[in-house]
Amino acid sequence: MTGTKTWPGPIAAITLFADDLAATRQFYLDVFDLPVVFEDSASAVFRFGETLVNLLSTANAPELVAPATVAGPDAGPRAVLTVEVDDVDATCVDLRARGVELLNGPMDRPWGVRTASFRDPAGHIWEVGA
């Protein structure tokens, strides 16, 4: 069955709300060293492998989630975005050199993965794991 989509398909895009879009955009440029693949006054989009991460200005978020409400960054983390790396320790050295403050790690988790986590300027938690 060519051309038939299956459910569920791969995650194509993740939209993250950012109170300070300019600072969050710059953080992604500096830390992840990825080019912006699309941007306008309300958003900046980066490609992580096959997944797009859309940074959307919090001011534009209500129209996307209505009638739900948009939580502020001080509401606490509700998700962790994980990026696979070859060497967590070396990646942490690189992250620190880029000015990133680690929340935890590197550490060996009970399920057999070595991880470390950090927060972006909009409050989203990112994890590197190997």
Stockholm file with secondary structure:
# STOCKHOLM 1.0

chainA/1-130         MTGTKTWPGPIAAITLFADDLAATRQFYLDVFDLPVVFEDSASAVFRFGETLVNLLSTANAPELVAPATVAGPDAGPRAVLTVEVDDVDATCVDLRARGVELLNGPMDRPWGVRTASFRDPAGHIWEVGA
#=GR chainA/1-130 SS CTTCCCSSCCCCEEEEEESSHHHHHHHHHHHHCCCEEEECSSEEEEEETTEEEEEEEGGGSHHHHTTSCCCCGGGCCCCEEEEECSCHHHHHHHHHHTTCCEEEEEEECTTSCEEEEEECTTSCEEEEEC
#=GC SS_cons         CTTCCCSSCCCCEEEEEESSHHHHHHHHHHHHCCCEEEECSSEEEEEETTEEEEEEEGGGSHHHHTTSCCCCGGGCCCCEEEEECSCHHHHHHHHHHTTCCEEEEEEECTTSCEEEEEECTTSCEEEEEC
//
